[in-house]
Amino acid sequence: MSSTNEVGRMVVRLLGETRQYQKSLKEAERITEDFAKSTDGKMREARSRFVSGEKVVQSELDKTRVQLLKAGLQVQMYGNAFSAVGDKVASVGRKMTLAVTAPIVGIAAASIKMGADMDAAFLGVQKTVNGTPAELQKVRSELEALGTTGGVAVDINELFGIAEVGGQLGIAREDIVSSTKTAADMGVATNLSSEEAGQALARISNITGMSKKKFDNLGSSIVALGNSTATSESEIVAMTLRLAGAGSQVGMVEHQITALAASLSSVGIEAEAGGTAFS
């Protein structure tokens, strides 16, 4: 009997524990369901916020992408424009170098060389014409003006050469510029070179004692005779040099001597023969 009772109590206790377990299980299920419901709501809310945030981020990314694309296109456009401008500038630079810079450099170099050549040419004048540095500088300035604005179609260095020869033949500093101009004009208007004309005028002046201030008259007389007679200026000058000594001794003046020289030369008499016969 006692054993039966013991089993009965154990069964009752197990049933009670089973009910308690089932109750606890239901409570656990309820709590689980409540948690799931609560968690599900929060998860849905979180998911919704995430999706919304993702959309916002995507939208901003899209906007940024569009802006970057536009900026990239603008940069490319500006880059192309700058490149084109750079090419144009470089092209202009090359053209400027070829058309302006190189010629300027060439002109500068030529100017420097021309200045050095003129200095060297005027050294001869300084050696043959007497004067102070200031007086010789005045002669140089007048000769340079003669070659630029004085209407003489002769190079300045050639003018210096004529003046140098004139100085060698005794032409004074006061007359060197005017005698140089006359010789230069004769070099253009006659078959004499400027240097030959300068030498002839100075020698005729020395032989006859003619004033150096009459160089222009003598030169004009020779040019006129060369144009009006059947002879050349070089032949007239050659004959005049042969006749000058004897002619001045008998009282003839320069234009008379040159006229006689032109007449003799125009009929075929050579200077040496004419000079000997007149003497």
DOFI-362182 format. One line per field, with one value per residue: x, y, z of N, C-alpha, C in turn; residue number from 1. Coordinates in Angstrom, 1 decimal. Layout:
N
nc1 X,...
nc2 Y,...
nc3 Z,...
cac1 X,...
cac2 Y,...
cac3 Z,...
cc1 X,...
cc2 Y,...
cc3 Z,...
num NUM,...
! end
This chain:
279
nc1 0.9,1.9,3.8,2.3,1.1,3.3,4.1,1.9,2.1,4.4,3.6,1.7,3.3,5.0,3.1,2.3,4.7,5.0,2.8,3.6,5.9,4.8,3.4,5.3,6.6,4.7,4.7,7.2,7.0,5.2,6.6,8.7,7.3,6.3,8.7,9.7,7.7,8.1,10.8,10.6,9.2,10.9,13.0,11.9,11.4,14.0,15.0,13.5,14.4,17.0,16.7,15.6,17.7,19.6,18.5,18.6,21.4,22.1,20.8,22.2,24.7,24.2,23.6,26.1,27.7,26.7,27.3,30.1,30.5,29.6,31.5,33.8,33.4,33.4,36.0,37.4,36.5,37.5,40.1,40.6,40.2,42.2,44.3,44.1,44.4,46.9,48.3,47.9,49.2,51.8,52.2,52.0,54.1,56.2,56.0,56.4,59.0,60.3,59.5,59.9,61.6,64.0,64.7,65.1,67.3,69.1,69.2,70.2,72.7,73.8,73.8,75.6,77.9,78.1,78.5,81.0,82.5,82.3,83.6,86.2,86.6,86.6,88.9,91.0,90.5,91.0,93.7,94.7,93.6,93.9,93.1,91.4,90.1,87.4,86.8,87.3,85.3,83.1,83.5,83.1,80.4,79.2,79.8,78.5,75.9,75.8,75.7,73.3,71.1,71.9,71.5,73.3,74.2,75.9,77.7,78.3,80.8,82.3,82.3,83.9,86.3,86.8,87.2,89.5,91.4,91.3,92.4,95.0,95.9,96.2,93.9,92.3,90.8,88.6,87.5,87.1,84.6,82.9,84.4,84.5,81.7,81.4,83.1,81.8,79.3,80.2,81.1,78.8,77.5,79.3,81.8,83.8,85.1,84.1,86.3,88.4,87.5,87.7,90.5,91.4,90.3,91.6,94.3,94.3,93.6,95.8,97.9,97.2,96.7,94.2,91.5,90.2,87.6,86.3,85.8,83.3,82.5,84.5,84.0,81.4,81.9,83.5,81.6,79.6,81.1,81.6,79.1,78.5,80.4,82.4,83.6,84.8,84.3,86.4,88.5,88.6,89.5,92.0,93.4,93.2,94.8,97.3,97.5,97.4,99.6,101.2,99.1,98.3,100.6,100.6,98.5,96.0,92.8,91.0,88.5,89.0,91.1,90.0,88.1,89.7,91.0,88.9,88.2,90.6,90.7,88.3,88.8,90.4,92.9,95.3,95.9,98.6,100.0,98.7,99.4,102.1,102.4,101.2,102.9
nc2 -1.2,1.2,1.6,2.1,4.4,6.1,6.1,7.3,9.8,10.7,10.8,12.7,14.9,15.0,15.6,18.1,19.5,19.2,20.7,23.2,23.6,23.6,25.9,27.7,27.5,28.4,31.0,31.7,31.5,33.5,35.7,35.5,35.9,38.4,39.8,39.2,40.5,43.1,43.5,43.0,45.2,47.2,46.5,46.7,49.4,50.3,49.2,50.6,53.2,52.9,52.2,54.6,56.4,55.3,55.9,58.7,59.0,57.9,59.6,62.0,61.1,60.7,63.3,64.5,63.0,63.9,66.6,66.4,65.3,67.4,69.3,68.0,68.0,70.8,71.4,69.9,71.4,73.9,73.2,72.4,74.8,76.4,75.0,75.4,78.2,78.3,77.0,78.9,81.1,80.1,79.7,82.3,83.3,81.9,83.0,85.7,85.4,84.7,86.7,89.1,89.2,87.8,89.4,91.9,91.2,90.7,93.3,94.7,93.6,94.2,97.0,97.4,96.4,98.2,100.6,100.1,99.8,102.4,103.9,102.9,103.7,106.5,107.0,107.3,109.9,111.3,111.0,112.5,115.0,118.0,119.0,119.7,117.2,117.9,119.6,117.8,116.0,117.5,117.7,115.1,114.7,116.5,115.3,112.9,113.8,114.8,112.4,111.3,113.2,115.1,115.0,113.6,110.9,108.9,106.5,106.8,105.9,106.0,108.7,109.4,108.3,109.9,112.3,111.7,111.4,114.0,115.4,114.3,115.5,118.1,119.7,121.9,121.6,123.3,123.3,120.8,119.4,120.6,120.2,117.5,116.9,118.0,116.3,113.9,114.4,114.6,112.1,110.7,112.0,111.9,110.1,109.6,108.2,109.0,109.3,109.6,112.0,113.7,113.6,114.8,117.4,118.4,118.4,120.0,122.4,122.7,123.0,125.3,127.1,127.7,128.8,126.8,127.0,127.3,124.9,123.8,125.3,124.6,121.9,121.9,123.1,121.2,119.1,120.3,120.8,118.2,117.3,118.9,118.7,116.6,114.6,113.0,113.4,112.4,112.4,115.2,116.0,114.7,116.0,118.6,118.5,118.2,120.6,122.5,123.6,125.1,126.7,128.3,129.7,131.5,133.1,132.1,131.2,128.8,127.8,128.5,127.0,124.4,124.5,124.8,122.3,120.6,121.2,120.4,117.7,116.8,116.8,114.7,114.8,113.5,113.6,113.6,114.4,116.8,118.3,118.5,119.8,122.3,123.2
nc3 0.0,0.8,-1.1,-3.4,-2.8,-2.7,-5.4,-6.5,-5.3,-6.6,-9.2,-9.1,-8.3,-10.6,-12.6,-11.6,-11.9,-14.6,-15.5,-14.6,-16.0,-18.6,-18.3,-17.9,-20.3,-22.0,-21.2,-21.8,-24.6,-25.1,-24.2,-26.0,-28.4,-28.0,-27.9,-30.4,-31.9,-31.1,-31.8,-34.5,-35.4,-34.7,-36.3,-38.9,-38.8,-38.6,-41.0,-42.8,-42.3,-43.0,-45.7,-46.6,-46.0,-47.6,-50.0,-49.9,-49.8,-52.2,-53.9,-53.4,-54.1,-56.9,-57.6,-57.0,-58.8,-61.2,-61.0,-60.9,-63.4,-65.0,-64.2,-65.0,-67.8,-68.2,-67.3,-69.2,-71.5,-70.8,-70.7,-73.3,-74.5,-73.3,-74.2,-76.9,-77.0,-76.0,-78.0,-80.1,-79.0,-78.8,-81.5,-82.4,-81.0,-82.3,-84.8,-84.2,-83.4,-85.8,-87.5,-86.2,-83.8,-84.7,-87.0,-85.6,-83.9,-85.9,-87.1,-85.0,-84.7,-87.1,-86.9,-84.9,-86.1,-88.3,-86.9,-85.8,-88.1,-89.2,-87.2,-87.6,-90.2,-89.9,-88.5,-90.4,-91.3,-89.1,-89.0,-91.1,-91.2,-89.6,-86.3,-83.2,-80.8,-80.5,-82.7,-84.8,-84.2,-84.8,-87.6,-88.3,-87.5,-89.4,-91.8,-91.5,-91.4,-94.0,-95.4,-94.7,-94.5,-96.2,-98.9,-100.5,-102.4,-101.4,-99.5,-96.0,-95.0,-97.3,-97.8,-95.6,-96.5,-98.8,-97.6,-96.1,-98.1,-99.1,-97.0,-97.0,-99.3,-98.6,-98.0,-95.9,-92.6,-92.3,-94.9,-95.6,-95.5,-97.4,-99.8,-99.9,-100.3,-102.9,-104.4,-103.9,-105.2,-107.8,-108.2,-108.5,-110.7,-112.8,-114.9,-113.2,-110.1,-106.7,-105.1,-107.0,-108.1,-105.9,-105.5,-107.9,-107.9,-105.6,-106.4,-108.7,-107.5,-105.8,-107.7,-109.2,-107.2,-106.4,-104.4,-101.9,-101.4,-103.8,-104.8,-105.5,-107.7,-109.5,-109.8,-110.8,-113.3,-114.6,-114.9,-116.4,-118.8,-119.6,-120.2,-122.4,-124.4,-126.7,-125.1,-122.1,-118.5,-117.0,-118.9,-119.3,-116.8,-116.6,-118.7,-117.8,-115.5,-116.8,-118.1,-116.1,-114.7,-116.6,-117.6,-115.4,-115.1,-117.2,-116.6,-116.8,-115.4,-113.4,-114.7,-117.3,-117.9,-117.7,-119.7,-122.0,-121.8,-122.2,-124.9,-126.3,-125.6,-126.7,-129.5,-129.8,-128.8,-126.6,-123.1,-122.2,-124.6,-125.1,-122.9,-123.2,-125.6,-125.0,-123.1
cac1 0.0,2.8,4.5,1.3,0.9,4.6,4.0,0.8,2.7,5.4,2.9,1.1,4.4,5.4,2.0,2.4,5.9,4.7,2.0,4.4,6.8,4.0,3.0,6.6,6.9,3.8,5.1,8.4,6.6,4.6,7.7,9.4,6.4,6.3,10.1,9.7,6.9,8.8,12.0,10.3,8.8,12.1,13.8,11.2,11.7,15.5,15.2,12.9,15.3,18.2,16.3,15.4,19.0,20.3,18.0,19.2,22.8,22.2,20.4,23.4,25.8,23.8,23.9,27.6,28.2,26.3,28.2,31.5,30.5,29.6,32.8,34.8,33.2,33.9,37.5,37.8,36.3,38.5,41.5,40.8,40.3,43.5,45.3,44.0,45.0,48.4,48.9,47.9,50.2,53.0,52.3,52.3,55.5,57.1,55.9,57.1,60.5,60.8,59.2,60.3,62.8,65.2,65.2,65.6,68.6,70.0,69.4,71.1,74.1,74.3,74.0,76.8,79.0,78.1,79.1,82.4,83.1,82.4,84.7,87.5,86.8,86.9,90.3,91.8,90.2,91.7,95.1,95.1,93.0,94.3,92.1,91.2,89.0,86.0,86.7,87.2,84.0,82.2,83.7,82.4,78.9,78.7,79.9,77.4,74.7,75.8,75.4,72.0,70.1,72.4,71.2,74.4,73.9,77.1,77.8,79.1,82.2,82.9,82.6,85.1,87.4,87.1,87.8,90.8,92.3,91.4,93.3,96.3,96.3,96.3,92.7,92.1,89.6,87.4,87.0,87.0,83.2,82.4,85.2,84.0,80.4,81.6,83.7,80.8,78.4,80.9,81.2,77.4,77.1,80.3,82.4,84.8,84.6,84.1,87.7,89.1,87.1,88.3,92.0,91.6,90.0,92.6,95.5,94.1,93.6,97.2,98.7,96.8,96.6,92.8,90.9,89.4,86.1,85.8,85.7,82.0,82.5,85.3,83.3,80.3,82.4,83.9,80.4,79.0,81.9,81.5,77.8,78.4,81.5,82.5,84.6,84.2,84.8,87.7,89.5,88.8,90.3,93.3,94.0,93.4,96.0,98.5,97.6,97.2,100.8,101.5,98.0,98.3,101.7,100.3,97.4,94.6,92.1,90.6,87.5,89.6,92.0,89.2,87.5,90.8,91.2,87.7,88.4,91.7,90.3,87.2,89.3,91.2,94.3,95.4,96.3,100.0,100.4,98.2,100.1,103.5,102.3,100.9,104.0
cac2 0.0,2.3,1.7,2.6,5.8,6.7,6.3,8.3,11.2,11.0,11.1,14.1,15.9,15.2,16.4,19.5,20.0,19.3,21.9,24.4,23.6,24.1,27.3,28.5,27.4,29.4,32.4,32.0,31.7,34.8,36.7,35.4,36.5,39.9,40.3,39.2,41.6,44.4,43.5,43.1,46.6,48.1,46.1,47.3,50.9,50.5,48.9,51.7,54.3,52.5,52.4,56.1,56.9,54.8,56.7,60.0,59.0,57.6,60.8,62.9,60.6,61.0,64.8,64.7,62.5,64.9,67.8,66.0,65.1,68.7,69.9,67.4,68.6,72.2,71.3,69.5,72.5,74.9,72.6,72.5,76.2,76.8,74.3,76.1,79.5,78.0,76.7,80.1,81.9,79.5,80.0,83.8,83.4,81.5,84.0,86.9,85.2,84.7,88.0,90.4,89.0,87.5,90.6,92.9,90.8,90.9,94.7,95.2,93.1,95.0,98.3,97.4,96.3,99.4,101.6,99.8,100.1,103.9,104.3,102.5,104.6,107.9,107.0,107.8,111.3,111.9,111.0,113.4,116.3,118.6,119.6,119.2,116.2,118.5,120.0,116.6,115.4,118.3,117.3,113.8,114.9,117.1,114.3,111.9,114.5,114.8,111.1,110.9,114.2,116.2,114.8,113.0,109.5,108.2,105.9,107.6,105.4,106.5,110.1,109.5,108.0,111.1,113.4,111.3,111.7,115.4,115.8,114.0,116.4,119.4,120.4,122.2,121.1,124.2,123.1,119.3,118.9,121.1,119.6,116.1,117.0,118.3,115.1,112.9,114.7,114.3,110.6,110.3,112.7,111.7,108.7,109.5,107.8,110.1,109.4,110.1,113.4,114.4,113.8,115.7,118.7,118.9,118.6,121.2,123.5,122.9,123.5,126.6,128.0,128.1,128.7,125.5,127.4,127.3,123.5,123.5,125.9,123.8,120.6,122.2,123.4,120.0,118.4,121.0,120.5,116.8,117.2,119.7,118.4,115.2,114.0,112.6,114.2,111.8,112.9,116.6,116.1,114.3,117.1,119.8,118.3,118.4,122.0,123.5,124.3,126.1,127.7,129.2,130.6,132.5,133.9,131.5,130.7,127.4,127.5,128.7,125.8,123.2,124.7,124.4,120.8,119.9,121.4,119.5,116.3,116.5,116.6,113.5,115.0,112.9,114.5,113.8,115.1,118.1,119.0,118.7,120.9,123.6,123.7
cac3 0.0,0.9,-2.4,-4.3,-2.4,-3.1,-6.8,-6.7,-5.0,-7.6,-10.4,-8.8,-8.4,-12.0,-13.3,-11.2,-12.5,-16.1,-15.8,-14.3,-17.1,-19.7,-18.1,-18.1,-21.7,-22.7,-20.8,-22.6,-25.9,-25.1,-24.2,-27.3,-29.5,-27.8,-28.3,-31.9,-32.5,-30.8,-32.6,-35.9,-35.6,-34.7,-37.5,-40.0,-38.8,-39.0,-42.4,-43.5,-42.2,-43.8,-47.1,-46.8,-45.9,-48.8,-51.1,-49.8,-50.1,-53.6,-54.6,-53.3,-55.0,-58.2,-57.8,-57.0,-60.0,-62.3,-60.9,-61.3,-64.8,-65.6,-63.9,-65.9,-69.1,-68.2,-67.3,-70.5,-72.4,-70.5,-71.0,-74.8,-74.8,-72.9,-75.1,-78.2,-76.8,-75.9,-79.4,-80.8,-78.4,-79.3,-83.0,-82.5,-80.5,-83.3,-85.9,-83.7,-83.4,-87.1,-88.2,-85.4,-82.9,-85.5,-87.7,-84.7,-83.6,-87.1,-87.3,-83.9,-85.0,-88.3,-86.5,-84.1,-87.1,-89.0,-86.0,-85.7,-89.4,-89.3,-86.3,-88.2,-91.4,-89.5,-88.0,-91.5,-91.4,-87.9,-89.2,-92.2,-91.0,-88.3,-85.5,-81.9,-80.8,-80.6,-84.1,-85.6,-84.0,-85.6,-89.0,-88.4,-87.5,-90.6,-92.9,-91.3,-91.8,-95.4,-96.0,-94.3,-94.8,-97.0,-100.3,-101.2,-102.6,-101.2,-98.2,-95.1,-94.9,-98.5,-97.5,-94.7,-97.4,-99.6,-96.6,-95.7,-99.2,-99.2,-95.9,-97.4,-100.3,-98.0,-97.8,-94.5,-91.9,-92.6,-96.3,-95.9,-95.7,-98.7,-100.9,-99.9,-100.9,-104.3,-104.9,-103.9,-106.2,-109.1,-108.3,-108.9,-111.9,-113.9,-114.9,-112.1,-108.8,-105.8,-104.6,-108.1,-108.2,-104.8,-105.7,-109.0,-107.4,-104.7,-107.1,-109.5,-106.5,-105.3,-108.8,-109.6,-106.1,-106.3,-103.1,-101.7,-101.3,-105.2,-105.3,-106.1,-109.0,-110.4,-110.1,-111.7,-114.6,-115.3,-115.2,-117.6,-120.0,-119.9,-120.8,-123.6,-125.4,-127.1,-124.3,-120.8,-117.4,-116.6,-119.9,-119.1,-115.6,-116.9,-119.5,-116.9,-114.6,-117.6,-118.5,-115.0,-114.3,-117.6,-117.8,-114.3,-115.3,-118.2,-116.1,-116.9,-114.2,-113.5,-115.7,-118.6,-118.1,-117.9,-121.0,-123.0,-121.7,-122.9,-126.3,-126.8,-125.5,-127.6,-130.8,-129.8,-128.3,-125.3,-122.1,-122.2,-125.7,-125.0,-121.9,-123.7,-126.6,-124.4,-122.3
cc1 0.9,3.5,3.5,1.1,2.2,4.6,3.0,1.4,3.7,4.7,2.3,2.1,4.9,4.4,2.1,3.6,5.7,3.9,2.8,5.4,6.1,3.7,4.2,6.9,6.0,4.2,6.4,8.0,6.0,5.7,8.5,8.6,6.4,7.7,10.2,9.0,7.6,10.1,11.7,9.9,10.0,13.0,13.2,11.5,13.2,15.7,14.7,13.8,16.6,17.9,16.2,16.8,19.8,19.8,18.5,20.6,23.0,21.9,21.6,24.5,25.5,24.1,25.4,28.2,27.9,27.2,29.6,31.6,30.5,30.9,33.8,34.7,33.7,35.4,38.0,37.7,37.3,39.9,41.7,41.0,41.7,44.5,45.3,44.7,46.5,49.0,48.9,49.0,51.6,53.3,52.7,53.7,56.5,57.2,56.6,58.6,61.0,60.6,59.7,61.6,64.1,65.7,65.7,67.0,69.6,70.3,70.4,72.5,74.7,74.6,75.3,78.0,79.2,78.8,80.6,83.1,83.3,83.5,86.1,87.7,87.2,88.3,91.2,91.7,91.0,93.2,95.6,94.6,93.3,93.2,92.0,90.1,87.6,85.8,86.5,85.8,82.9,82.3,82.9,80.9,78.4,78.8,78.8,76.1,74.6,75.4,74.0,70.9,70.6,72.2,72.3,74.2,75.2,77.2,78.7,80.5,82.9,83.2,83.8,86.4,87.8,87.7,89.2,91.8,92.4,92.4,94.8,96.8,96.3,95.1,92.5,90.8,88.4,86.8,86.8,85.6,82.7,83.1,84.7,82.6,80.6,82.1,82.6,79.7,78.9,80.9,79.8,77.1,78.1,80.8,83.6,84.2,84.7,85.5,88.6,88.8,87.8,89.8,92.2,91.4,91.1,93.9,95.5,94.2,95.1,98.1,98.4,96.7,95.2,92.3,90.1,87.9,85.5,85.7,84.4,81.9,83.3,84.6,82.2,80.7,82.8,82.7,79.7,79.7,81.7,80.1,77.7,79.4,81.6,83.7,84.0,84.9,86.2,88.8,89.7,89.7,91.7,94.1,94.2,94.6,97.3,98.6,97.7,98.4,101.1,100.4,98.0,99.5,101.5,99.0,96.1,94.1,91.5,89.5,88.0,90.4,91.1,88.5,88.5,91.0,90.1,87.8,89.4,91.3,89.2,87.6,90.3,92.6,94.4,96.1,97.8,100.5,100.0,99.0,101.5,103.4,102.1,102.1,105.0
cc2 1.2,2.6,2.4,4.1,6.6,7.0,7.3,9.7,11.6,11.5,12.5,15.1,16.1,15.9,17.8,20.2,20.2,20.5,23.2,24.6,24.2,25.5,28.2,28.5,28.4,30.8,32.7,32.2,33.1,35.9,36.7,36.1,38.0,40.5,40.4,40.3,42.9,44.6,43.7,44.6,47.5,47.7,46.7,48.8,51.1,50.3,50.1,53.0,54.1,52.8,53.9,56.7,56.5,55.6,58.1,60.0,58.8,58.9,61.8,62.4,60.9,62.5,65.1,64.2,63.4,66.1,67.6,65.9,66.5,69.4,69.3,67.9,70.0,72.2,70.9,70.7,73.6,74.5,72.7,73.9,76.7,76.2,75.0,77.5,79.3,77.8,78.0,81.0,81.4,79.8,81.4,84.0,83.0,82.5,85.3,86.7,85.3,86.1,89.2,90.2,88.8,88.7,91.7,92.5,91.1,92.4,95.2,94.8,93.9,96.4,98.4,97.3,97.6,100.5,101.4,100.1,101.6,104.4,104.1,103.4,106.0,108.0,107.6,109.3,112.0,111.9,112.1,114.8,116.8,119.2,119.0,118.1,116.8,119.0,118.8,115.9,116.2,118.0,116.0,113.9,115.5,116.1,113.3,112.5,114.6,113.5,110.7,111.9,115.2,116.0,114.2,111.5,108.7,107.7,106.7,107.2,105.9,107.9,110.3,109.2,109.2,112.2,113.0,111.7,113.2,115.9,115.5,115.0,117.9,120.3,120.7,121.7,122.0,123.9,121.6,118.8,119.3,120.4,118.1,116.0,117.1,117.0,114.0,113.1,114.3,112.8,110.0,110.8,112.4,110.3,108.6,108.9,109.0,110.3,110.0,111.6,114.2,114.7,114.8,117.1,119.3,119.2,119.8,122.4,123.8,123.5,124.9,127.6,128.5,127.9,127.4,125.8,127.4,125.9,123.2,124.1,125.1,122.5,120.8,122.4,122.2,119.2,119.0,120.7,119.1,116.5,117.9,119.5,116.9,114.6,113.7,113.4,113.6,112.3,114.4,116.8,115.8,115.4,118.3,119.7,118.5,119.9,123.0,124.3,125.4,127.1,128.7,130.2,131.7,133.3,133.3,131.0,129.3,127.1,127.7,127.4,124.6,123.3,124.3,122.9,120.1,120.0,120.5,118.1,115.9,116.3,115.5,113.6,114.4,113.8,114.7,114.6,116.6,118.9,119.4,119.9,122.2,124.1,124.3
cc3 0.0,-0.4,-3.4,-4.0,-2.8,-4.6,-7.2,-6.5,-6.1,-8.9,-10.3,-8.9,-9.8,-12.8,-13.0,-11.9,-14.0,-16.4,-15.6,-15.5,-18.4,-19.6,-18.3,-19.6,-22.5,-22.4,-21.7,-24.1,-26.1,-25.1,-25.5,-28.4,-29.3,-28.2,-29.8,-32.5,-32.3,-31.7,-34.1,-36.3,-35.7,-35.9,-38.8,-40.0,-39.1,-40.4,-43.2,-43.5,-43.1,-45.3,-47.5,-46.9,-47.2,-50.0,-51.1,-50.3,-51.6,-54.4,-54.5,-54.1,-56.5,-58.6,-57.9,-58.3,-61.2,-62.2,-61.3,-62.8,-65.5,-65.4,-64.8,-67.3,-69.2,-68.2,-68.6,-71.6,-72.1,-70.9,-72.5,-75.2,-74.5,-73.8,-76.5,-78.1,-76.7,-77.2,-80.2,-80.3,-78.9,-80.7,-83.2,-82.1,-81.6,-84.5,-85.5,-83.7,-84.8,-87.8,-87.5,-84.7,-83.7,-86.3,-86.8,-84.2,-84.7,-87.3,-86.2,-84.2,-86.1,-87.9,-85.7,-85.1,-87.9,-88.2,-85.9,-87.0,-89.6,-88.4,-87.0,-89.4,-91.0,-88.9,-89.1,-91.6,-90.2,-88.1,-90.2,-92.1,-89.7,-87.6,-84.1,-81.9,-81.0,-82.1,-85.0,-85.4,-84.7,-87.1,-89.2,-88.4,-88.8,-91.8,-92.7,-91.7,-93.4,-96.1,-95.6,-94.8,-95.8,-98.5,-101.1,-101.2,-102.5,-99.7,-97.3,-95.0,-96.2,-98.4,-96.6,-95.6,-98.2,-98.7,-96.3,-96.8,-99.3,-98.1,-96.3,-98.5,-99.9,-97.8,-96.3,-93.9,-92.2,-93.9,-96.6,-96.2,-97.1,-99.9,-101.0,-100.6,-102.5,-105.0,-105.0,-105.0,-107.6,-109.3,-108.8,-110.4,-113.1,-113.9,-114.0,-110.9,-107.9,-105.3,-105.7,-108.2,-107.1,-105.0,-106.8,-108.6,-106.5,-105.4,-108.0,-108.7,-106.1,-106.5,-109.1,-108.5,-105.9,-104.9,-103.0,-101.6,-102.7,-105.7,-106.0,-107.5,-110.0,-110.8,-111.1,-113.2,-115.4,-115.7,-116.4,-118.9,-120.5,-120.6,-122.2,-124.7,-125.7,-126.4,-122.9,-119.7,-116.9,-117.6,-119.7,-117.8,-115.9,-117.7,-118.7,-116.0,-115.4,-117.9,-117.3,-114.7,-115.3,-117.7,-116.7,-114.5,-116.3,-117.8,-116.4,-115.6,-114.5,-114.6,-117.1,-118.9,-118.4,-119.3,-122.1,-123.0,-122.4,-124.4,-126.9,-126.7,-126.4,-129.1,-130.9,-129.3,-126.9,-124.4,-122.1,-123.4,-125.6,-124.0,-122.4,-124.7,-126.0,-123.7,-123.3
num 1,2,3,4,5,6,7,8,9,10,11,12,13,14,15,16,17,18,19,20,21,22,23,24,25,26,27,28,29,30,31,32,33,34,35,36,37,38,39,40,41,42,43,44,45,46,47,48,49,50,51,52,53,54,55,56,57,58,59,60,61,62,63,64,65,66,67,68,69,70,71,72,73,74,75,76,77,78,79,80,81,82,83,84,85,86,87,88,89,90,91,92,93,94,95,96,97,98,99,100,101,102,103,104,105,106,107,108,109,110,111,112,113,114,115,116,117,118,119,120,121,122,123,124,125,126,127,128,129,130,131,132,133,134,135,136,137,138,139,140,141,142,143,144,145,146,147,148,149,150,151,152,153,154,155,156,157,158,159,160,161,162,163,164,165,166,167,168,169,170,171,172,173,174,175,176,177,178,179,180,181,182,183,184,185,186,187,188,189,190,191,192,193,194,195,196,197,198,199,200,201,202,203,204,205,206,207,208,209,210,211,212,213,214,215,216,217,218,219,220,221,222,223,224,225,226,227,228,229,230,231,232,233,234,235,236,237,238,239,240,241,242,243,244,245,246,247,248,249,250,251,252,253,254,255,256,257,258,259,260,261,262,263,264,265,266,267,268,269,270,271,272,273,274,275,276,277,278,279
! end
